[in-house]
Amino acid sequence: MGQLPISPRWGPLGLVLLTAGVMAFCPAAAEAASMWQGTLASDTLWSPQESPCTIAGELTVPGGVKLTIRPGTTVLFAEGVRMVVQGRLVAEGTAGEPIRFTRAADRGRWRGIQFEKTTQDNRIRHALLEYARTDDGMIGLEESRLFVEDVEFDHCDRRRIRTVDSSLTVRRCRFGDIFGPDEAPTTDNMSEHLWGSGIPDGGWLIIEENTFGLCKGHNDAIDFDGPAQPHPIPQIRNNTFLGGGDDALDLECDALIEGNVFTDYAKDPYNRASGEANVLSAGAGKRYVVQHNVFVNAQHIVQVKNDAFLTFRNNTTVNTSEAAIYFDLGLPGREPGRGALVENSIFWKTPTVFEGVVDQTDLTVNYSCLPSDWHRYGEGNIDVDPLFAAEGDYHLKSRAGRWDAGARRWIYDEIGSPCIDAGDPNADWTVELWPHGGRVNLGAHGGTSQASMSLSVVGGSTDLNHDGVVDAKDLLPLSESWLSGVSPQAEDLDRDGVVNLSDLARLAAKWRTDPCAVQGPLEVALGRRARWSSRHAGYDPNLPGYRLVGDIASVSLRAQTDDLPGRLVVAIQNSPSAIPMMEGFTFASPCLMVSGEPFKAGSLSVSRRADSSLPWQPAPGVNADEYFAFELLSDEVRITFLPAAVELLRTPCKLSWVDWYR
């Protein structure tokens, strides 16, 4: 069949068009609309000028032909009609002008966009696909290649994507709930977001940064079978899965599952299958690497069956109603899994962590937070409250700083989690931002740039490659991130959300520091009106401490060594020839602030807050010597930091004073 374009722009009485032996009639319609079916004879462009482009019968893009769809175009499909791509499809909208693929009438369903044996650079970006219904998938691939980004899938009760022996990237897409709140599922095992099998050698299956809505009944969010290393395997990374009545991931293939958030997977009344609901059903004797994920409100986390092996590293599991990881199913035709290696993970409010463990089960559990019953399966395990930031936020509380993903900034807590710096000493911690303690944290964010910070100050913020010296090797990663607004990242040395000259200045200040020079225990940044005193530009080992000049001034302080002395001194001079005094003094750490006139009142007022995102609240005052000793010597006021105050210096602190006659 030939191409069938029909454009009403050619006259109000319609047009009889003869193309490749096919005759069609187009009645009068709105300006700019066009109608298509058959086989495209040459490269074709659809734009808003032809929109809506109605596909009246099956349309084929043959090999060697490219169909380009411009931003803002609407493509309408008649009932039961599909598009078949054997050549190349480039449908790239924009955030402000997406492309819409939908049905032509208020009722009926179309049959999707099907890619058949095309390894061209096919792309669908910034688009909406809705109201299709076919077992072949709203988008279907067979031995093809496709890139899907920023696409919304909705109003489809069958497979949204079907991929067989194909290369596929699905990134930043939103898959709407397959059924409404009061709607029963219409299929058993066919109403799934993505179904498929097989990846060609040299190909890929990458599913990242997407949101997958609710799947009801015996239907999985992703159901995929086939490959094993060294061949390409699925990579499922940084997605959000919003719940279902069966499995989030039903996989029978080697797989990498990393950085995802899974919530609310439990068997529902519509699921009448013999098994139970799991976040991951892992089988077929394959190997599954599951790391840096958060699992909340699940019936089971992983079902390890049929000789499969699970590597479960740096995950956070909260509120699991039944066994988090189980091996022996007790179901006909299914065998137990081979075992699991569990490391650096947190199991909280999970009464049963493992089930089906027998003598033949290869189970190792190291450096994890879980009930003590399971500590004998490895080393370094703890049984404590992990102290999460809040319900729904599973970053670890930290006095040194934790990442608040909503506010996109670091927040400091009055208390810190025992899961910080509690991971395997041999595990890779180098992605964690300084202060990192040189040891990985437990849980999903351990070993990532969102890891909660440590009170240990091993290393330094400017030593970006962790080789113990600040030099050109550290300048390279900073230059590669220049003006990047990505947060959090190690190159953003001042934590202001962008890599710029301020960060370069910090790195330059530490450039190839002379190892023979006297290094102070604190990093000192001079604030308003403060300066170094004559001949004492830095740490003075004879004091021992720092000498500053300023009448109304401030300095920022932070420890840069784990080996802090028991007492530290800041000696403050005021204007020359004036008698030194201290009429106003304030010291603030992230969650504690003390202030007052120490030589007059002998006590300091105190304010506290649970974390640095909250306002200060008054607290009972303290004696002036609880945190500091104040002395008047010659032309200096000497403030000695006592042990309680020295410990606070492991976090960013600020000292300010008023030292003048009124």
PABA-610691 format. One record per residue: x, y, z of N, C-alpha, C in turn. Coordinates in steps of 0.1 Angstrom, whole numbers, plus 5000, padded with zeros to 4 digits. Example, Ala and Ser with C-alpha at 12.3 -4.5 7.8 and 13.67 -1.06 7.14 Angstrom:
2
513249435078512349555078513249675078 512849785071513749895071512950005079 
END
This chain:
662
500949885000500050005000500950125000 500550234993501350354992500950455003 501750555003501550665013500150735010 499550775021498250835019498150965027 498751075022498551205029497351275023 496551335031495351405027495351535034 495451645027495551775034494351865030 493451905040492351985037492752125033 494052165034494452295029494252315014 494052195007493952204993492552234988 491652264996490352304991489152265000 488152345001487052305010486152195005 486252164992485452054987486151914987 487351924993488051794994488951774982 489551654981490551624971490551474969 490551434956490851294953492351284949 493051204957494451184955494751044951 495551034941495950894936497450884939 497850804948499250784952499550634952 500550594944500950454943499850364941 498850404933497750324929496650314940 496750404950495750394960494950524959 493650514959492750634958492150664972 492150794976491550824989490850954988 489850974997489051094997489251165010 489451295010489551375022488451475023 487551465032486451565033487051695039 486251795038486651925043486851915059 487951985064488251975078489052105082 489452115094490052235099491452255092 491852375091493052415084494252345091 495252295084496452235088496352085092 495252025093495151885096495651805084 496251685087496651595076496351445080 496251365071495851225073496751135066 497151015072498150935067497850785069 498350705060498250555061499150505050 499350375050500250305040501650305043 502550325033503950325035504550455030 505350515039506050635035507050605024 507050695013507850665002509250735003 509350835012510550915014510550975028 511751035031511851105044510651205045 510051205057508851285059508951365072 508451485072508451575084507051605088 506751585101505451635106505751745116 504951845115505151965124503852015128 503752115137502452165141501652225129 502352255118501552305106500752195100 501152065102500251955097499451895108 499551945120498951885131497451925132 496551835137496851695141497051605129 498051515130498351415119497551295123 496551265115495751145118496151025110 496450915117496750795111495550705109 494950705097493650645095493750495093 494950445088495150305087496650275090 497050155091498450115095499450195086 500350265093501350345087502750275089 503550255078504850195079505850295075 506950305084508150375080509150275076 509350255063510150145058511650165060 512450065059513850075059514350185050 515350265054515950365046515150495046 514050505053513150625054513150675068 513150805070513150865083511850955084 511150935096510051015099510451105111 510351235109510751335119509451395124 509251405137508051475143508551585151 508151705148508651825155507851855168 508451935177507751975190506352035187 505451995196504052055196503151985186 503551875180502751805170501851705178 500651685173499651585178499451485168 499651355172499451245162498251165168 497251155159495951085163495950945156 495550845163495350705157493950665157 493450615145492150555145492150425153 490950385156490850255164491450145157 492350065165492949945160494049965151 494550085149495650125140496950135147 498050105140499350115146500350175136 501450225142502550265133503750165134 504250125123505350025122506550095117 507650095125508950155122509950055118 510350055106511449965101512650045097 512450175095513450275092513950345104 513550475105514050555117512850655120 512650665133511650765139512450855148 512350985146512851085155511651175159 511151155171510051225176510451295189 510951415187511551485198510851615201 510051625211509451745216510251815225 509751915232510451985243509551985255 510052035266509252035278508052125277 508252235269507152325267506152285256 506752215246505952165235506152015233 505451935241505651795239504851745227 505251625222504451555211503451465218 502251465212501151385218500751275208 500851145213500351035205499150985213 497950985206496750955213495650905203 494550865208493450815199492750935192 492150895181491551005172490151035177 489450945185488050965189488050955204 486850985210486750975225486650835230 486450735221486450595225487450525215 487650395219488550315211489950315215 490750225210492150205213492950185201 494150245200495050215189496150105194 497050065185497849955187499349985188 499650105192501050135195501950165184 503150195188504250225178505250105179 505350025168506049905168507349915160 508549895166509849895159510249755156 510449735143510749605138512149605131 513149535137514449515131515049645126 514949745134515549875130516549915141 517849915137518949955147519450095144 518550175138518850315136518750385149 519150515149519050595162517650645163 516750555168515350595170515150665183 514350775183514250855195512750905197 512350895210511050955214511351035227 511251165226511551255237510451355239 510251385252509251485256507951455248 507251345252506051305245505051245255 503851235251502751165258502251055249 502150935255501550825248500350775256 499150765251497950735259496950665250 496050585257494950525251495250415240 496450355241496750235232496350115240 496150005233495949875240496349765231 497449695235497949585227498949505235 498949375233499949285240501349315235 501449385223502749415217503449535224 502649605232503249725239502849855232 502549955241502250085235503450135227 504650095232505850095224506449955224 506649895212507049765211508349755202 509349675207510549655199510849515197 511349475185511849345182513149365174 514249325180515549335173515749485168 515549575177515649715174516349795184 516449925182517150015191516350145193 516150185205515250305208515750375221 515650505220515950595232514650665235 514250645248512950705252513250795265 512950925264513351015275512251115277 511851145290510851245293509551215286 509151095287507851055281506851005291 505651045290504551005299503750895292 503450785300502650675295501450665304 500250665298499050675306497850605298 496750585306495550525300495750405291 496450315297496750185289496750075299 495949975298495849865308496549745304 497449755293498249645289499749695290 500649615284502049655285502249795279 502949875286503350005281504549995271 505549915275506749885267506949745266 507149685254507549545252508849545244 509849485249511149475242511649335241 512049295229512549155227513849175219 514949125224516249115217516549255212 516449355220516549495215517449575225 517949695220518649785229517649905232 517549925245516550025249517050105261 516850235260517150325271515750395274 515350395287514150455292514550545303 514550675301515050775311514050885314 513950915327513051025332511651025326 511050905325509750885321508750865332 507550895330506450865341505450775335 505350665343504350555339503150575349 502050615344500950635353500350505359 499650515370498950405376498150325364 498250195364497650125353496150115355 495650115368494250115371493950225381 492750275381492350375391492050315404 491850405414491650355428490550255430 489450265423488350175425488250075413 489250065405489249985393489949855395 489349745392489949605393490849585380 491949515382492749485370492049405360 492249435347491549365336492349245331 493649225335494349115330495149045342 495648935339496548865349497948845342 498848925347500248915342500448975328 499549065324499749135312499649285313 499249335325499049475327500349525335 501449545327502749575333503349695325 504249765332504849875326505849835316 506649735319507649695309507849545310 507749485298507949335297508949305286 509749205288510649175277511649065280 512449035270513548935271514648965261 515848935265516948945256517549075253 518849085253519549205249520649155239 520849225227521849175218523249205223 524249125219525549155222525949295217 526549375225526849515222525749605225 524649555229523449635232523249675247 522049715251521849755264520349765268 520149755281518749785286519049875298 518750005297519050095308517750165311 517350145324516050205329516450285341 516350425339516850505350516050635351 515950675364515250805367513850815363 513150705363511750705359510850685372 509550715370508550685381507550585375 507450485383506450375379505350375388 504150395383502950395391502450265395 501350265403500750145409500350035398 500749905401500249795394499449705403 498249675399497349595408497449445404 497049355413496849215410498149145407 498049035399499148955396499849015383 500449135385501049215374502349275380 503449275373504649325378504949465371 505749545378506149675372507049645360 508049565362509049525352509249375352 509049315341509149165340510149135328 511349085331512349075321513148945323 513448875313514248745313515448755303 516348665306517348635296518748635299 519348765298520848765297521548735310 522848705308523748685319525148735315 525948785324527248825321528148715316 529048735306529548865302528748935292 527548885288526748955279526049075286 525549175278524849285285523749245294 523549315305522449285314521649415317 520449395322519649515326520349595337 520249735335520649825346519449915350 519049895362517749955367518250055378 518350185375518950275384518150405386 518150435399517650575403516150595399 515350495400513950505397513150505410 511850545408510850545419509750455415 509450345424508450255422507350275433 506150305428505150345438504150235442 504450115440503650005447502949915437 502549805443501849705435501449585443 500549495437500049375443500849255441 501949265433502849155430504249205431 505049185421506549215422506749355415 507649425421508149545413509049495402 509949405405510849345395510749195395 510349135384510348995382511348965372 512548915376513648905367514248765367 514548715356515348595354516448615345 517448705351518548745343519548805353 520848805350521748885358521249035357 521349105368520849245368521649335378 521749465375522149565384520949645388 520649655401519549735406520049825416 520149955413520950055420520250185422 520250235434519750375437518250395436 517450295436516050305434515350325448 514050375447513250385459511950295456 511650195464510550105463509650125475 508350155472507450165483506150085481 505550025491504249965491504049855481 504849745483504649625475504149515484 502949475483502349375491501249305483 501049175485500049105478498649165481 497849195470496549255472495449155469 494249195472493149095470492949045455 493449125446493349085432494348985427 495348965435496448865432496148735438 495748635429495348505433496348405430 497548445426498648345423499148285436 499948175434500348095446501448165454 502248255447503348325454502948445461 503948515466503748635474504348755467 504048875472504548995466505949025471 506849065462508249095465508649225457 509549295463510149405454510949335443 511749235446512449165435512249015437 511848955426511748805424512948765416 513948695422515248675415515348525413 515548475401515548335398516448295387 516248175382516948125370518448105372 518848085384520248065387521148185384 520548305382521348415378521848495391 522648595388523248675399522648825399 522348865410521648995412522449085421 522849205416523549305424522549415428 522249425441521249525446521949615455 522049745452522849835460522249975460 522450045472522050185473520550205471 519750115474518250125473517550145486 516450205486515550225498514250145495 513950055505512749975504511850005516 510650045514509750085524508350025522 507849965533506449905534506349795523 507049695525506949585515506649455523 506049355516505749225522507149155522 507849145511509149085511510049185502 511349185505512249265496512749175485 513349065488513848975477513548835479 512948775469512748625469513948575460 514748495467515948435460515548285458 515348255445514848115442515648055430 515447925429516047845417517547875415 518347855426519747865426520348005423 519548105424519948245422520848285434 521748385431522548445442522348595442 522248645454521948795457523148855463 523648965458524549055464523749185469 523649205481522849305487523649405495 524049515489525049605495524549755496 524749805508524349945511522849975507 521949895513520549925511519949955525 518750025524517950055536516649995534 516249915544514949845544514149885557 512949935555512149985566510749925564 510149875575508749835576508449715566 509149605568508949495560508049395568 506949355563505949285571506349135573 506949075563507348935564508848935561 509448815558510848805557511348895546 512348975549512949065539513548985528 514448895531515048805521514748665524 514248585515513948445518514348365506 514648235510515248145500514448025497 513747965507512947845505511447875503 510947855491509547905488508547805493 508847675493507847575496506747565486 507047595473506047585463506547485452 505547415447505947305437506647365425 507647295420508347335408509347445410 509547485423510547595425511547545436 512847575433513847535442514347665450 515047635462515647745469516747815462 516947945465518148015460519447965466 520547995459521847955464522348025476 522048155477522448235489522548385486 523248455496523248595495524448645503 525048755498526048835505525448965508 525348995521524649125526525749205533 525949325529526949415534526449555536 526849625547526649765548525249815547 524249725551522849755549522149775563 520949835562520149865574518849795572 518449715582517149655583516449715595 515449795594514749865605513249835605 512749805616511349765617511049645608 511949555608511849435599512049315609 511049265615511149155625511849035620 511548995607512248875601513048925590 514348915591515248955581515448845570 515648725575515948615566514948495569 514648415559513848295560514248195550 514148065554514547955545516047935545 516747975556518147955556518447815562 519147735554519447595558520947585557 521447465561522847445560523447465547 522747445536523247455523523247595518 522547685525522447825521523747905523 524247965512525548045513525148185517 525148205530524648335535525848405543 526248525539527148605547526548745549 526648785562526148915566527248995573 527749105567528749175573528449325574 528849385585528749535587527349585584 526349535590525049575588524349595601 523249675600522449705612521149615611 521049525620519949425619519849355633 518749285636518649215649519849125651 520249115664521449035668521348895664 520148835662520048695659520948655646 521148755638521848725625523248775625 523748825636525148875637526148755635 525848635638526748525637527048485623 526448545613526648505599527748595593 528448675601529448765596530148845607 530648955603531449045613530949185612 531249265622530949405622529549445622 528649355626527149385626526749455639 525749545638525249615650523749605651 523249625663521749625665521349755672 521049855665520849985671519750065663 519250165669518350255661519250335652 518950325639519850395629519650545629 518650605636518350745637518250805623 517150775616516850835603516450975605 516651065595516251205595514851225599 513951155593512551165596511751055589 510551035592509750935585509650975570 510050885561510050915547511450975542 512251005551513651055548514650965555 515350885547516150775553517650815552 517950945551519350985554519550975569 520850955572521150935587521351075593 520851085605521051215613522551225615 523051355615524451375616524751515622 525651515632526051645637526951715627 527651645618528551705609527851745596 526551695594525851735582525151625575 523851635571523251535563522551605552 522351535541521751595529520251595530 519651715528518151725527517851735512 517251625506517051625492515951725488 514951745497513851835494514351985494 515152025504515652155505516952175497 517552065493518752065485519852135492 520052105505521152165513521452075524 522652105530523052025542522452075555 522051975563521452015576522251945587 522352015598523151965609522151925621 522451815627521551765637522251775651 521451775661522051775675522651635679 522151535672522651395675523051335662 523851225662524251165650524051015651 523850955639523550815638524750725641 524550615648525650515649526050445637 525250455626525550395613526450475604 526850585609527850665602529250605605 530050585594531450525596531350385602 530350315599530150175605530250065595 530550105582530650005572531949925571 532049845561533249755559534449855557 535449835565536649925564537349915550 537049805543537649785530536749825519 535549875522534649915511535050055506 534650085494534950205488534150325494 534750415500534050525506534350655499 535150655488535650775482534650875476 533450825473532450915467531850995478 531950955491531351035502532051165503 531351275506531951405507532651425520 533751505521534451525533533551625542 533551595555534251495563533651355562 534351265558533851125555534351025564 535451055572535950955582536750845575 536850845562537650745555537050605557 535650605559535050475560533550495556 533050395549531750405543530650395554 529550465552528350455561527550335557 526650295566525650195563524450265556 523650175550522450225544522550265529 521450305523521350335509522250445505 522450545513523250665509524750645513 525150545520526550525522527250495509 528450555508529250535496528750615484 527850715487527350805476527650945481 527451045472527651185475526651235485 525551155488524551195498524751135511 525951075513526251015526526351115537 525751085548525751185560527251195564 527651315569529051345571529451295585 530751285587531351225598531951335607 531951315620532651395629534151385628 534551265623536051255620536351345608 537551405609538051495599539251435592 539351305590540351245583540351295568 541551335563541551385549541351535549 540751585538540451725537539551745525 538851855526537851885515538451905502 539751965502540351995489541151885483 541351775490542051665485541051575478 540751615465539651555458539951415453 541151375452541451245447542051155458 542051205471542351135483543751075483 544751145477546151095477546951165488 546351255496547151315507547751445504 547651495492548251615488547351695479 547351825479546451905471547351955459 547051915447547951955436547051945423 547751945412547051945399546051835397 546351725403545451605402544051645409 544051735418542751775424542151895416 542951965409542452075400541652015389 542051895384541351845372539951815375 539551745386538051715388537351845391 537951945397537352075399537052145386 537952135377537752205364536752125356 536651995357535651925350534251955355 534151995367532852035373532552185373 533352255366533252405367531852455363 531352535371530052605370528852505370 529152385374528152275376527252315388 525952305385525052325396524552195402 525152085399524751955405525051955419 524151905428524351895442523851765447 524551705457525751745462526951695454 528151755454529251705448530551755455 531551675455532751705463533451825458 533351865445534051975440533452105445 532252105450531652225455532152245470 533352295471534052295484533352375494 532752485491532052575501530552535502 530152435495528752385497527652485494 527952575484526952675480526152635468 526352515463525452465452526052485438 527252545437527852565423529352565425 530052515415531552505415532052625408 532752715415533152845409534452895415 534653025414535953085419536153065434 535053065441535153045456535752915459 535352815452535952675454537352675449 537652735438539052745433539952805443 539452915450540252985460540552895472 539552815476539752725487540852615483 540752565471541752465467543152535466 543252655461544552725459545152745473 544352775483544852805497545552675503 545152565498545752435503546752375493 547052445482547952395472549352355477 549652225476550952175479551552235492 550752225502551152275515552452215520 553352295524554652255529554452155541 554852025539554651935550555451965562 556552055561557352085573556752205581 555852275574555252395581554352345593 554152435603553352405614551852415609 551152305610549752305606548852315618 547952405617546952425628545852325628 545352295639544252185640542952235634 542852375632541552425627541752495613 540652485605540552565594539852695598 540552815596540052935601539753035589 538553085588538253175578537853305585 538553415581538353545588537053605582 536253665591535053725588535153875588 534053935591533954085591534854155600 535754235595536654315603537754245610 537854115609538854035616540054025607 541254025613542554005606543553935615 544553885609545653815617546453925624 546853895636547753995643549153985637 549854085640551254095634552053975638 552753915628553653805629552953675634 551653675633550853555637549753515627 550153505615549153475604548853325604 548153275613547853135614548053075628 548352945628548452875641549752915648 549652945661550852985669551152875679 552152785676552352675685552752715699 553152845701553552885714552352935723 551252945716550052995724549452885732 549052765727548952725713547552765708 547452835697546252875691546352975680 545453075681545453175670545353315676 546053415669545953545674545253635663 544253705667543453785658543353925663 542954015654542654155657541354185652 540554265660539254305656538454355668 537754475666536854525676535454455675 534954455663533654395661533854295649 534054175652534554085641534053935644 534353855634533953715635534953625628 535053495631535853395624535053275623 535253195612534653065611535752965614 535352855621536252755626535752615622 536752535619536352395617537552305618 537452195625538552105627539052045614 540352035612540951965600541851855604 541751805616542451685620541651615630 541751485631541051405641541751415654 543051455654543751455667543751595673 542551635677542351775683542951775697 543651885700544151905714542951925724 543251895736542251915746541852055749 542752145746542452295748543052375736 542252465732542652555721542352705725 543252795720543152935724542953015712 542053115713541953225703542153355711 543253425708543653545715543253665706 542353755712541853865704542353995709 542954075700543354205703542354305698 542254425705541354525699542254635693 541754755691542454855685543754895693 544854935687546054965694545855065705 546455045716546455135728545155135736 544155055731542955045739542954935748 542354945760542354835770541354735764 541854605764541054495758539854465768 538754445762537554405769536754315761 535654255766534754175758533354205762 532654285756531354325760530254245753 530654165743529654085736530353965730 529853845732530553725727529453625723 529653565711528753455706529553345700 529153225703529753105697528653025692 528652985679527452905673528052795666 527652675670527752555662526352525655 526252435646524952415639523752405648 523852335660522752315669522852365683 523852445686524052505699524652645697 524152735704524652875704524752925718 525852985722526053045735526453185733 525953275742526353415740526253495753 526853605754526753685766527953775768 528053835780529253915784529953845795 530953755792531553665802532153735813 532753855811533453925822532553995832 531354015827530354085835529353995842 528753905835527753825841528253695846 529353645841529853515845529053395840 528053425832527253315826526953345812 526553245804526153265790524753205788 524053275779522753225775522953125765 521953035764522052915755520852905746 521052875733519952835724520252705718 519252625715519452495709518352475698 518652375689517652335679517952185676 516952115672517151965669517951955656 517752035647518552035635518652175629 519552205620519852335616518752395606 517752315603516652375595515652435604 515752425617514752475626515152605633 514252685638514652815645515252775659 516052875663516652855677515552865687 515752785698514852785709515652805722 515252895731515952925743516052795752 517252785758517552675767518152725780 518252645791518852695803520252745800 520652855807521952905805523052815812 524352855809525452775815526452875821 527252825830528352905835529352935824 529953045824530853095813531952995811 532352915822533552825821533152685817 531852665814531452525810532052485796 532052585787532652565774533952635772 534152745778535252835776535852885789 537152915788537852995799538253125793 537853235800538153375795539153435804 540253495797541353555805541653695798 542053785807542553915802544053925805 544853915794546253915795546854025786 547554115792548254225785547254285776 547554285763546654345753545654255746 545454135752544654035746543553985755 542453945749541453865756541653715750 541953625759542153495755540953405758 540453335748539353245749539853105747 539853035758540352895757539152795755 539152725744538152625742538352505750 537452475759537452355768536952235760 537152115766536851995758535451995752 534352045759533052035753532952125741 533652245741533652325729534552275718 535652215722536652165712535852055703 535051975710534351875702533351935692 532752045696531852115686532552165674 533852185675534652235663534752135652 534352015654534351915643533251945633 532352035637531352085627531652235624 531052295614531352435611530852525622 531752605628531352695639531752835636 531152925643531453075641531553135655 532653215656532953285668532853435665 532053515672532053655670532053735683 532553855682532753935695532654085692 532254145703532354295704533254335715 534354405712535454435721535854575720 534954665725535254815724534454885735 534855015736534155095746532855145739 531855145747530555195742530455355743 
END
